[in-house]
Amino acid sequence: MNARLDATRVASILARVAQARPRVHCLTNTVAQNVTANMLLAFGAIPSMAVHPDEVADVAAAAGAILINLGTISPEGERAIPRLLELARAQGKPLVLDPVFVELSPLRMRLAEDILRLPGIVVRGNGGEMQALAPLLAATPGATRITTGAVDRIEAPSGLFEIAHGHPLMTKVTGLGCASSALVAACCAVEPDPGLAAGAALTAFGIAGEIAAERSAGPGSFAMHLIDALASLDEATLLTRMG
């Protein structure tokens, strides 16, 4: 079933993020930490990024959602993951998995398999990553699967969403895909339907990318304008851009 995502619905979810200011706990790629934090702040959410296994559950306990990104996994991060999974399971917190380069090592695949046992999980990856996870995802009922690319495809229990916004410059700045997973988590913190939450986040991210590309001279200035565009996005702009 193709589900419709209109500008009013997207604006409502973004407004709830801005009003609630949910904290997103990010166990994430060290390459992407700075841009992830800045994009969450521009979006209206609050980042936290503790990784030490002895404190990660305490820090994440009051977060609205959790992101686990496998991009630069460390021994410390590996030990922290089970504690975040236990917390998410006990408190029913939304959890987003970004399986960066999961196809490259048995360690990443094993960690992904452990994480995918969590009910209601949201997974966002590129085509190669999602293809590598396909056998595991086939055995993960209720998961929301997000495959990003020229057209983002969201397969959720509530339906199928396709998001066609964005710009090629978004592939020229490191960490932006990782940061988009954090935006999905922020929307999941305020919207119980993970398909709608992901659709709103990726629509906002894509439209901000289009605006940033119009204002920038190249990848360096694009990153700056992307954060500005995300911070100033409003319903009128969504209506114009979404048709």
RODO-2510 file (C-alpha; in nm, 4 decimals, decimal comma):
residues 243
     n   res          X          Y          Z
     1     m     0,0000     0,0000     0,0000
     2     n     0,1422     0,3387    -0,1010
     3     a     0,0872     0,5840     0,1833
     4     r     0,0559     0,9579     0,1280
     5     l     0,2678     1,2086     0,3119
     6     d     0,1492     1,5668     0,2692
     7     a     0,3064     1,8947     0,3763
     8     t     0,0636     1,9511     0,6633
     9     r     0,1426     1,6134     0,8156
    10     v     0,5173     1,6653     0,7792
    11     a     0,4907     2,0142     0,9312
    12     s     0,2917     1,8751     1,2248
    13     i     0,5612     1,6203     1,3077
    14     l     0,8389     1,8785     1,2746
    15     a     0,6443     2,1155     1,5018
    16     r     0,6128     1,8421     1,7635
    17     v     0,9887     1,7885     1,7539
    18     a     1,0477     2,1619     1,7992
    19     q     0,7991     2,1778     2,0864
    20     a     0,9051     1,8627     2,2715
    21     r     1,2813     1,9034     2,2042
    22     p     1,3428     1,5297     2,2427
    23     r     1,6900     1,4116     2,3251
    24     v     1,8325     1,1565     2,0835
    25     h     2,1072     0,9404     2,2259
    26     c     2,3535     0,8692     1,9465
    27     l     2,6025     0,5851     1,9663
    28     t     2,7404     0,6949     1,6352
    29     n     3,0189     0,7201     1,3841
    30     t     3,3035     0,9391     1,5140
    31     v     3,3316     1,0910     1,1648
    32     a     2,9683     1,2040     1,1838
    33     q     2,9363     1,3176     1,5452
    34     n     2,9729     1,6911     1,4841
    35     v     2,7375     1,7171     1,1868
    36     t     2,4885     1,4866     1,3595
    37     a     2,4827     1,7035     1,6709
    38     n     2,4460     2,0246     1,4702
    39     m     2,1678     1,8868     1,2525
    40     l     1,9748     1,7605     1,5552
    41     l     2,0022     2,1033     1,7162
    42     a     1,8894     2,2753     1,3951
    43     f     1,5974     2,0326     1,3823
    44     g     1,4899     2,1262     1,7347
    45     a     1,6140     1,8119     1,9085
    46     i     1,8983     1,7624     2,1576
    47     p     2,1933     1,5268     2,1019
    48     s     2,3745     1,3148     2,3594
    49     m     2,6632     1,0858     2,2651
    50     a     2,7951     0,9042     2,5720
    51     v     2,9558     0,5735     2,4782
    52     h     3,1167     0,4371     2,7978
    53     p     2,9389     0,1098     2,8867
    54     d     2,9233     0,2049     3,2556
    55     e     2,7187     0,5184     3,1914
    56     v     2,5533     0,4812     2,8517
    57     a     2,2246     0,3445     2,9876
    58     d     2,2069     0,6165     3,2553
    59     v     2,2631     0,8915     3,0001
    60     a     2,0176     0,7421     2,7501
    61     a     1,7475     0,6695     3,0099
    62     a     1,5733     1,0055     2,9625
    63     a     1,6239     1,0228     2,5859
    64     g     1,3248     1,0126     2,3562
    65     a     1,4947     0,7828     2,1061
    66     i     1,8220     0,5994     2,0463
    67     l     2,0437     0,5788     1,7387
    68     i     2,3035     0,3041     1,6930
    69     n     2,5428     0,3647     1,4030
    70     l     2,8031     0,0986     1,3199
    71     g     3,0318     0,3275     1,1176
    72     t     3,3369     0,3353     1,3452
    73     i     3,2495     0,0676     1,5972
    74     s     3,4960     0,0338     1,8888
    75     p     3,5356    -0,2249     2,1653
    76     e     3,3753     0,0264     2,4027
    77     g     3,0846     0,0811     2,1635
    78     e     3,0413    -0,2924     2,1178
    79     r     3,0024    -0,3333     2,4958
    80     a     2,7595    -0,0390     2,5116
    81     i     2,5187    -0,1770     2,2518
    82     p     2,3626    -0,4517     2,4701
    83     r     2,2960    -0,1942     2,7423
    84     l     2,1182     0,0346     2,4992
    85     l     1,9155    -0,2569     2,3641
    86     e     1,8159    -0,3592     2,7162
    87     l     1,7082    -0,0020     2,7926
    88     a     1,5114     0,0320     2,4679
    89     r     1,3355    -0,2998     2,5304
    90     a     1,2527    -0,2215     2,8942
    91     q     1,1244     0,1322     2,8275
    92     g     0,9812     0,0850     2,4790
    93     k     1,2084     0,3534     2,3347
    94     p     1,2291     0,3922     1,9571
    95     l     1,5637     0,2699     1,8255
    96     v     1,7124     0,3411     1,4830
    97     l     1,9937     0,1269     1,3414
    98     d     2,2281     0,2727     1,0786
    99     p     2,4210    -0,0339     0,9535
   100     v     2,7139     0,1503     0,7960
   101     f     2,9229    -0,0846     0,5766
   102     v     2,7601    -0,3839     0,7454
   103     e     2,8614    -0,5965     0,4470
   104     l     3,2335    -0,5410     0,5104
   105     s     3,2932    -0,7395     0,8290
   106     p     3,1523    -1,0314     1,0292
   107     l     3,1634    -0,8128     1,3427
   108     r     2,9239    -0,5574     1,1951
   109     m     2,6930    -0,8302     1,0711
   110     r     2,6894    -0,9985     1,4122
   111     l     2,6111    -0,6711     1,5890
   112     a     2,3358    -0,5949     1,3382
   113     e     2,1860    -0,9389     1,3972
   114     d     2,1794    -0,8747     1,7726
   115     i     2,0195    -0,5321     1,7277
   116     l     1,7567    -0,6587     1,4841
   117     r     1,6107    -0,8798     1,7561
   118     l     1,4584    -0,5647     1,9089
   119     p     1,0843    -0,5408     1,8312
   120     g     0,9710    -0,2429     1,6276
   121     i     1,3190    -0,1434     1,5170
   122     v     1,3796     0,1135     1,2422
   123     v     1,6698     0,0463     1,0014
   124     r     1,8094     0,3103     0,7619
   125     g     2,0796     0,2191     0,5135
   126     n     2,1862     0,2574     0,1537
   127     g     2,1055    -0,0001    -0,1108
   128     g     2,4127    -0,2149    -0,0498
   129     e     2,3694    -0,2178     0,3256
   130     m     2,0009    -0,3045     0,3077
   131     q     2,0680    -0,5795     0,0549
   132     a     2,3290    -0,7322     0,2859
   133     l     2,0766    -0,7263     0,5717
   134     a     1,7883    -0,8645     0,3641
   135     p     1,8060    -1,2211     0,5041
   136     l     1,8037    -1,0893     0,8611
   137     l     1,5290    -0,8363     0,7899
   138     a     1,3126    -1,1110     0,6392
   139     a     1,3100    -1,2678     0,9829
   140     t     1,2395    -0,9380     1,1637
   141     p     0,8625    -0,8839     1,1652
   142     g     0,7428    -0,5322     1,2366
   143     a     1,0689    -0,3630     1,1361
   144     t     1,0602    -0,0380     0,9427
   145     r     1,3070    -0,0549     0,6534
   146     i     1,4434     0,2632     0,5000
   147     t     1,6563     0,2407     0,1878
   148     t     1,7988     0,5795     0,0969
   149     g     1,9149     0,6869    -0,2478
   150     a     1,7952     0,9095    -0,5300
   151     v     1,4462     0,8128    -0,4086
   152     d     1,4182     0,7092    -0,0452
   153     r     1,1978     0,4051     0,0072
   154     i     1,0332     0,3489     0,3470
   155     e     0,8675     0,0131     0,4080
   156     a     0,6740     0,0334     0,7334
   157     p     0,3905    -0,1622     0,8942
   158     s     0,1590     0,1288     0,8056
   159     g     0,2520     0,1351     0,4383
   160     l     0,5087     0,2284     0,1760
   161     f     0,6436     0,5821     0,1453
   162     e     0,8705     0,7138    -0,1297
   163     i     1,0588     1,0414    -0,0840
   164     a     1,2062     1,2000    -0,3965
   165     h     1,3598     1,5144    -0,2456
   166     g     1,7310     1,5894    -0,2172
   167     h     2,0342     1,6946    -0,4212
   168     p     2,3541     1,5225    -0,5449
   169     l     2,5682     1,7478    -0,3224
   170     m     2,4308     1,5538    -0,0258
   171     t     2,6607     1,2672    -0,1288
   172     k     2,9680     1,4946    -0,1293
   173     v     2,9767     1,5777     0,2437
   174     t     3,0766     1,3046     0,4853
   175     g     2,8394     1,2111     0,7645
   176     l     2,5160     1,3483     0,6186
   177     g     2,3555     1,0067     0,5750
   178     c     2,4465     0,9200     0,9313
   179     a     2,2984     1,2484     1,0501
   180     s     1,9754     1,1799     0,8623
   181     s     1,9326     0,8642     1,0701
   182     a     1,9425     1,0831     1,3812
   183     l     1,6671     1,3025     1,2351
   184     v     1,4582     0,9897     1,1818
   185     a     1,5139     0,9014     1,5474
   186     a     1,4079     1,2521     1,6556
   187     c     1,0797     1,2183     1,4666
   188     c     1,0258     0,8688     1,6074
   189     a     1,0495     1,0243     1,9542
   190     v     0,7308     1,2261     1,8912
   191     e     0,5446     1,0231     1,6260
   192     p     0,4375     0,6655     1,7127
   193     d     0,4066     0,5597     1,3475
   194     p     0,7682     0,4975     1,2405
   195     g     0,6791     0,5156     0,8719
   196     l     0,5323     0,8645     0,9104
   197     a     0,8208     0,9669     1,1360
   198     a     1,0816     0,8532     0,8848
   199     g     0,8916     1,0120     0,5984
   200     a     0,8768     1,3474     0,7750
   201     a     1,2457     1,3384     0,8669
   202     l     1,3669     1,2454     0,5198
   203     t     1,1334     1,4914     0,3500
   204     a     1,2684     1,7721     0,5680
   205     f     1,6262     1,6560     0,5111
   206     g     1,5790     1,6332     0,1339
   207     i     1,4070     1,9703     0,0976
   208     a     1,6715     2,1360     0,3147
   209     g     1,9288     1,9821     0,0811
   210     e     1,7573     2,1307    -0,2232
   211     i     1,7507     2,4756    -0,0622
   212     a     2,1144     2,4486     0,0499
   213     a     2,2251     2,3539    -0,3016
   214     e     2,0635     2,6690    -0,4411
   215     r     2,2592     2,8817    -0,1947
   216     s     2,5992     2,7129    -0,2002
   217     a     2,9064     2,7217    -0,4241
   218     g     3,0154     2,3650    -0,3514
   219     p     3,0342     2,0926    -0,0844
   220     g     3,1976     2,3093     0,1821
   221     s     2,9410     2,5863     0,1818
   222     f     2,6651     2,3321     0,1167
   223     a     2,7139     2,1776     0,4617
   224     m     2,6729     2,5174     0,6276
   225     h     2,3648     2,6081     0,4231
   226     l     2,2082     2,2674     0,4907
   227     i     2,2045     2,3297     0,8649
   228     d     2,0624     2,6785     0,8112
   229     a     1,7933     2,5469     0,5763
   230     l     1,6948     2,2745     0,8183
   231     a     1,6642     2,5248     1,1029
   232     s     1,4404     2,7613     0,9035
   233     l     1,2155     2,5042     0,7350
   234     d     0,8469     2,5910     0,7744
   235     e     0,5099     2,4699     0,6491
   236     a     0,4937     2,7291     0,3697
   237     t     0,8261     2,6034     0,2301
   238     l     0,7091     2,2430     0,2593
   239     l     0,3880     2,3255     0,0734
   240     t     0,5821     2,4920    -0,2079
   241     r     0,8431     2,2191    -0,2408
   242     m     0,6106     1,9211    -0,2015
   243     g     0,3628     2,0541    -0,4563
***
